[in-house]
Amino acid sequence: MSTVAKNTVQDALSEIVDPHTGLDLVTGKSVKDCSLEGKSVSIDLVLGYPAKGWHSDLKQQVVDAVSMIENVQSIDVKIETRVVAHEVQKGITPLKNVRNVIAVASGKGGVGKSTVSANLALALSREGANVGVLDADIYGPSQPRMLGVGGRPESKDGKSLEPMNSYQVQVMSIGFLIEEDTPMIWRGPMVTQALEQLLQDTQWRDLDYLIIDLPPGTGDIQLTLAQKVPVSGAVIVTTPQDIALLDARKALKMFEKVEIPVLGIVENMSTYICSNCGHEEHIFGDGGGKWMSAEYGVEHLGDIPLDGRIRSDGDGGRPTVVADPDGGLAQAYRTIARNASGVLSARKRNYSEVFPSIVIQND
């Protein structure tokens, strides 16, 4: 392929902006290879995040852009995903078999954070990633019921736990180790120790992302997460009303202080759509998540409406992404998953897994 022809293709690809990273395909280093044989062009793209639901649209955009080049008659586009580990807090060792940890947090309870966590994990899985969920809410674990999985985790070596599996997602929760109606009457140190054991003693298997469903607030669990858990990024869940935004800002500032990047904000219960007449109403306020994103310079990852199906799906152990995979609600979650992982993919890479450790010994 001549230099001029290749530059022409590169120029065409540089006009296509990835909406999940905000970068064009060339600047974002998504173009792995492009070659020309006669009047046929072959383009290999590699994305740093899972995006199966966007591949067909991306291919069409590439075909439309390159077909405008003179003498090009056929175009072959291939897309692959390659998720790598990204930078975490200084001085914290990455988890074995886990490339990236994403914490899902809120400043207060009742905003649907656990529901978002479950559907986000399932959405990432549907987009093509290997995903796990750690239920870090020791006092009120909800992921076992929400993900429809029960029983006791196995221990093959008597020291570590095998994660449970639900809808191709690996899951661990204190809820697997106690009865559902047993209260956890523990003080802070016991709670943080339990979190560390669940995290470190679980035999996670080749995860691209581990989603940690945090309890509400900015207390012991969150502090332990910041000091001992290698977190690649955080997602803040809020509802539009002022009181929820006030607490969401506290969560965001907490992550800033402990140097964990906030990938973006999800506005849950953004609107209510009447199931009888279809009337849409902003019963909790309008645009609070977008406003907060703009104020703090972070991404607005997406909105989820207040819909009875989301509640009933979660209560029934089949979250919306699997209960109605082709519906609008599932697509909204998948868009949020692509946006969050896309933002993360543009951040600095963690090279500790790439380069071997060098040990100097004195003879």
Secondary structure, DSSP 8 states (H G I E B T S, - for coil): --HHHHHHHHHHHTT-B-TTTSSBTTTTT-EEEEEEETTEEEEEEEESS--HHHHHHHHHHHHHHHTTSTT--EEEEEEEE----B--STT----TTEEEEEEEE-SSSSS-HHHHHHHHHHHHHHTT--EEEEE--SSS--HHHHTT--S----SSSSSB--EEETTEEEEEGGGTS-TT------HHHHHHHHHHHHHSB---SEEEEEEE--SSSSHHHHHHHHHS---EEEEEE-SSHHHHHHHHHHHHHHHHTT--EEEEEEEEEEEE-TTT--EE-TT-SSHHHHHHHHHT--EEEEEEE-HHHHHHHHTT--HHHHSTTSHHHHHHHHHHHHHHHHHHTS-B-GGGTS--------
